Amino acid sequence: MLESPEDIQRVSVASGDILELVAVSPREVVINGKAAGESSLILWQAGGNRLMFDVSVRKPDLNLEALRRELAKELGNRVSLSVSRMARSFCAHGEGPDQRGPGRGDLRAVRQAG
């Protein structure tokens, strides 16, 4: 799930075959992985900010520690991130830089494990 501190005006995903976006409130969008692959995601906030994310959907054979290592490798020091497993899902929650300036975007992602 992506949570925004401001209302979301619109969202866009580069590959609808890989990701599906579902608006669940004015400030929340659920990200569903449909197939393995990579796609970009853009979120426009009501205040004019634009947040951009590169999203990778992987096959469900990852264990929790492997997922933590992969996310740390990909994101480095740009975000503060925690990863947990809930039943058959992985949940990653963290904060990262706003693409337009010094603000921070809030990222929450839940991934269904096969």
Secondary structure, 3 states (H helix, E strand, C coil): CEECCCCEEEEEECCCCCEEEEEEECCEEEEEECCCEEEEEEEEECCCCEEEEEEEECCCCCCHHHHHHHHHHHHHHHCEEEEEEECCEEEEEEEEECCCCCCEEEEEEEEECC
